[in-house]
């Protein structure tokens, strides 16, 4: 079977998903045409796929020169969705002319989800599917603290129209509440949507003690981990300001792992001086390996998820839950919902330094046995094997 995969971005989770999904299809004996901007063709992920699978995968560029600038506009801009849907359709036609496409898969359907709902599939009579991660029109109905999205009623209608498209194979969602919403309110459309647990796995064997030794952090310290791309939305200003506002002992350490934005880098240089002075500040200002990721979580006692204006799922939350590390996080969005629903830690007002410090104090009173107190069996299904199994089962009707 010839599968067309279209993925225009390499940031965050995008290429992690892409490589795993493409590898799964290739190992099942299928042929893939991967369409991604030419600037990304030197990405390590694509090089590995070509090296490992040779002629079974063809990498082709998105041909539109203005595509990248449009992709970088606000995701809420509906004209952006129409444009991307048009380019996806053009891509499909070009590839299909060369070799008939049997199935189109979009690892990130949200690029043009609502445009497809309004205008229909851009892939002719070919079956297609994809993963959606961002719809939030349904959240308030299930107790998620979140601002009502603009045009919520229209988005709800357009989403159900996507599920009604005859050539749709399946929309997969990492939001279990969205799957529940369709089951409760549109049961006839349930066959067109499926929840798959957001995958996260650790690669490495570090223990608490060996990770501390490698990072040169005292075993007696309480380590707060901030993980991932560290920018304004991570709420790092609130955390550092809270730590600066009280006389925490030298036993409270901050571990920042992930590439920092210029604004945050400048902020930390000027505002984290107290932590520097006490040797309580540890940083890896870069993208890190899977092995380093495992070490960072193994060494930590608390994971910070005090994000700002982030209302959808979080892969870091899943990693924290799998590793059994308690979370201090926002009460808003799916982060807050999961922390409360699955008892993963403390929800706090991320702008309130008193609440932040009280949560840190409560969680820093620990013993060695406390390290797995917050481990939840619910997250056992959040692995790549389970995730890819669902995609393989539904690759065709």
C-alpha positions in Angstrom: 0.0 0.0 0.0 1.2 3.5 -0.9 0.8 5.9 2.0 1.2 9.7 1.7 2.3 11.4 5.0 2.3 15.2 5.1 4.1 17.0 7.9 5.3 20.6 7.5 6.9 21.3 11.0 9.7 19.8 13.0 9.2 21.5 16.3 8.2 19.9 19.6 6.5 16.6 19.2 6.0 16.8 15.4 9.0 14.9 14.1 9.0 12.5 17.1 5.5 11.4 16.0 6.4 11.4 12.3 9.4 9.1 12.7 7.5 6.6 14.9 4.5 6.5 12.6 6.4 6.3 9.4 8.6 3.5 10.8 5.5 1.5 11.9 4.0 1.7 8.4 7.3 0.9 6.7 7.9 -2.1 9.0 4.4 -3.4 8.1 5.6 -3.6 4.5 4.0 -0.4 3.1 5.6 2.3 0.9 5.6 5.9 2.0 5.9 9.2 0.3 6.7 11.8 2.9 6.0 15.4 2.0 7.7 18.0 4.2 9.4 21.4 3.4 12.8 21.1 1.6 14.5 22.9 4.5 13.7 20.0 6.7 15.1 17.3 4.4 18.4 17.3 6.3 16.6 16.6 9.6 18.1 13.6 11.5 14.7 11.9 11.6 14.4 11.9 7.8 18.0 10.8 7.3 17.4 7.8 9.6 14.3 6.8 7.7 16.0 7.0 4.3 19.1 5.1 5.6 17.0 2.4 7.2 14.3 1.9 4.6 15.9 3.0 1.3 13.5 2.9 -1.7 10.5 2.1 0.5 10.3 5.8 1.4 10.4 8.8 -1.0 10.8 12.3 0.5 9.4 15.1 -1.5 9.2 18.9 -0.8 6.2 21.0 -0.3 6.5 23.1 -3.4 4.8 26.3 -2.4 7.4 29.0 -1.6 5.2 31.0 0.8 4.1 28.0 2.8 6.5 28.5 5.7 5.5 32.1 6.3 1.8 31.1 6.3 2.5 28.2 8.7 4.1 30.7 11.2 1.0 32.9 11.4 -1.4 32.5 14.3 -3.1 29.1 14.3 -6.4 30.8 15.1 -6.3 32.5 11.7 -9.0 30.7 9.7 -7.4 31.9 6.4 -4.3 30.0 7.4 -6.4 26.8 7.6 -7.9 27.3 4.2 -4.5 28.0 2.7 -2.9 24.9 4.3 -5.9 22.7 3.2 -5.3 23.9 -0.3 -1.6 23.1 -0.2 -2.3 19.7 1.3 -4.7 19.0 -1.6 -2.1 20.2 -4.2 0.5 18.0 -2.6 -1.8 15.0 -2.8 -2.6 15.6 -6.5 1.1 15.9 -7.4 2.1 12.7 -5.6 -1.0 10.8 -6.9 -0.2 11.7 -10.5 3.2 10.0 -10.1 2.0 7.0 -8.1 -1.5 6.2 -7.0 -2.0 7.0 -3.3 -4.0 4.5 -1.3 -4.1 6.4 2.0 -3.2 9.8 3.3 -2.2 10.3 6.9 -1.7 13.6 8.8 0.2 13.3 12.0 -1.1 16.7 12.9 -4.6 17.2 11.6 -5.1 20.5 13.4 -3.3 22.4 10.7 -6.5 22.5 8.7 -9.1 20.6 10.8 -11.9 23.1 10.5 -11.2 24.0 6.9 -11.7 20.4 6.1 -14.9 20.4 8.1 -16.2 23.3 6.0 -14.9 22.4 2.6 -14.5 18.6 2.8 -11.5 16.4 2.2 -8.8 17.7 -0.2 -7.7 14.1 -1.0 -10.3 13.2 -3.6 -11.8 9.7 -3.2 -8.7 8.5 -1.3 -9.1 7.3 2.3 -7.4 9.5 4.9 -6.9 9.9 8.6 -5.0 11.9 11.1 -4.4 12.9 14.7 -6.0 16.0 16.3 -4.7 17.5 19.5 -6.1 21.0 19.9 -10.0 21.1 19.9 -11.3 22.5 23.2 -14.9 23.4 22.4 -16.0 20.5 24.6 -13.8 21.0 27.7 -16.1 23.1 29.9 -18.8 20.5 29.7 -16.5 18.1 31.6 -15.2 20.5 34.2 -12.0 21.6 32.6 -11.1 25.1 33.6 -10.5 26.9 30.3 -11.7 30.0 28.5 -14.5 29.3 26.1 -12.8 29.2 22.7 -13.8 31.7 20.0 -16.5 30.4 17.7 -17.0 27.3 19.9 -20.4 26.4 18.5 -19.1 26.7 14.9 -16.0 24.6 15.7 -18.2 21.9 17.3 -20.4 21.8 14.1 -17.3 21.7 11.8 -15.7 19.0 13.9 -18.8 16.8 13.6 -18.8 17.5 9.8 -15.2 16.2 9.6 -16.3 12.9 11.3 -19.1 12.6 8.8 -16.8 12.7 5.7 -17.3 9.4 3.8 -13.6 9.0 2.9 -12.5 9.5 6.5 -10.9 6.4 7.9 -10.4 7.6 11.5 -9.7 10.8 13.5 -7.4 9.9 16.4 -7.3 12.1 19.4 -5.0 12.2 22.5 -7.8 14.0 24.4 -9.9 11.3 26.1 -12.6 13.9 26.9 -13.1 14.7 23.2 -13.7 11.0 22.6 -16.1 10.9 25.5 -17.9 14.0 24.2 -18.6 12.4 20.8 -19.8 9.2 22.5 -22.2 11.2 24.7 -23.5 13.7 22.2 -23.0 12.2 18.8 -23.0 8.4 19.2 -23.6 7.8 15.5 -20.2 9.4 14.8 -18.3 7.4 17.4 -17.0 5.0 14.8 -15.1 7.9 13.2 -13.1 8.9 16.2 -10.8 7.0 18.6 -8.8 8.0 21.7 -5.2 6.9 21.8 -3.1 7.6 24.9 -0.5 10.3 24.3 2.7 8.2 24.2 5.7 8.8 26.3 8.5 6.4 27.3 11.9 6.6 29.0 15.1 5.3 27.5 17.8 4.8 30.1 18.5 3.0 33.3 19.6 5.8 35.8 18.5 5.4 39.4 17.7 8.3 41.7 21.2 7.9 43.2 23.1 7.5 39.9 21.3 10.4 38.2 22.1 12.7 41.2 25.7 11.7 41.1 25.9 12.3 37.3 24.3 15.8 37.6 26.3 16.6 40.8 23.2 17.2 42.8 23.2 16.3 46.5 20.9 13.3 47.4 19.4 15.4 50.2 18.2 18.1 47.8 14.6 18.6 46.7 14.9 19.0 42.9 12.2 20.8 40.9 12.4 19.9 37.2 11.3 22.2 34.3 11.5 20.2 31.1 11.1 20.9 27.4 11.3 24.1 25.3 11.6 26.7 28.1 9.8 29.9 27.0 7.2 32.3 28.4 4.4 29.7 28.4 6.3 27.5 30.9 5.6 29.9 33.8 9.3 29.9 34.7 9.1 33.6 35.7 6.5 32.8 38.4 8.5 29.8 39.7 11.8 31.7 40.0 10.1 34.8 41.5 8.4 32.5 44.1 11.8 30.9 45.0 13.3 34.3 45.3 10.5 35.6 47.5 11.2 33.3 50.5 14.1 31.9 52.4 14.1 28.4 50.9 17.1 26.5 52.2 19.9 25.3 49.9 18.0 22.0 49.8 15.7 23.3 47.1 17.3 23.0 43.7 16.0 24.0 40.2 16.8 21.8 37.2 16.0 23.3 33.8 16.4 20.9 30.9 15.6 22.2 27.4 16.4 24.9 25.0 15.6 28.4 26.4 14.1 31.3 24.5 16.2 34.5 24.4 13.8 36.3 26.7 13.9 33.5 29.3 17.7 33.2 29.0 18.0 36.9 29.7 15.5 36.7 32.6 17.3 33.9 34.3 20.7 35.6 34.1 19.3 38.5 36.0 16.8 36.9 38.3 18.2 33.5 39.2 21.3 34.9 41.0 20.2 33.7 44.5 20.0 30.1 43.1 23.4 30.5 41.4 24.9 31.8 44.6 23.7 28.7 46.6 24.7 26.3 43.8 21.1 25.3 43.5 20.6 26.0 39.8 21.3 23.4 37.2 20.7 23.9 33.5 20.9 22.2 30.1 20.1 24.9 27.7 19.7 22.7 24.6 17.7 19.9 23.1 18.7 16.7 25.0 18.9 13.0 24.2 16.3 10.4 25.3 18.9 9.1 27.8 19.4 12.6 29.3 15.6 12.9 29.6 15.4 9.7 31.7 18.3 10.9 33.9 16.6 14.3 34.5 13.3 12.7 35.6 15.1 10.1 37.7 17.0 12.8 39.6 14.0 15.0 40.2 11.5 15.1 43.1 8.9 17.5 41.7 7.9 18.4 38.1 6.8 22.0 37.4 3.9 22.4 35.0 2.8 25.9 36.0 2.2 26.7 32.3 0.5 29.9 31.1 -2.3 29.8 28.5 -1.8 26.1 27.8 -5.1 24.3 27.8 -4.4 21.1 25.9 -2.5 17.8 26.7 1.0 17.8 28.0 3.6 15.2 27.2 5.7 16.3 30.2 2.6 15.5 32.4 2.6 12.0 31.1 6.4 11.6 31.7 6.0 12.8 35.2 3.1 10.4 35.9 5.0 7.5 34.4 8.0 8.2 36.6 5.9 8.7 39.7 7.0 12.3 40.3 4.5 14.7 41.8 3.5 17.7 39.8 3.0 21.3 40.7 0.9 22.7 37.9 -1.7 25.1 36.6 -5.3 24.4 37.6 -6.3 25.3 34.0 -6.8 23.1 30.9 -6.1 19.4 30.7 -3.1 19.7 32.9 -5.2 20.8 35.8 -7.9 18.3 35.0 -5.5 15.4 35.0 -3.7 16.5 38.2 -7.0 16.6 40.0 -8.7 13.6 38.4 -5.7 11.3 38.7 -4.3 12.8 41.9 -0.9 13.6 40.4 0.1 16.5 42.7 -1.0 20.1 43.4 -2.9 22.5 41.3 -2.0 26.1 42.1 -2.5 29.7 40.9 0.7 30.1 38.9 0.7 33.8 39.6 0.6 33.4 43.4 4.1 32.9 45.0 2.6 31.9 48.3 0.7 29.0 46.8 3.8 27.9 44.8 6.0 27.9 47.9 3.4 26.1 50.0 3.2 23.4 47.4 7.0 23.1 47.2 7.2 22.9 51.0 4.5 20.2 51.2 6.2 18.0 48.6 9.7 18.6 49.9 8.9 16.8 53.1 9.8 13.4 51.7 11.4 10.1 52.4 13.0 7.7 49.9 9.7 5.7 49.7 7.8 8.8 48.6 9.4 8.8 45.2 6.7 6.5 43.7 3.8 7.8 45.8 2.3 9.6 42.7 2.8 6.8 40.2 -0.6 6.1 38.4 -1.4 2.8 36.8 -3.8 4.8 34.5 -0.8 5.9 32.5 0.5 2.4 31.8 -1.1 2.5 28.3 0.7 5.7 27.4 3.4 4.0 25.4 4.5 3.8 21.7 3.6 0.2 21.3 0.0 0.8 22.2 -0.2 4.1 20.2 1.1 2.5 17.0 -1.0 -0.6 17.4 -4.1 1.5 17.2 -2.9 3.3 14.0 -2.0 0.0 12.3 -5.3 -1.5 13.1 -7.1 1.4 11.4 -4.9 2.2 8.5 -7.7 1.1 6.1 -11.4 0.4 6.5 
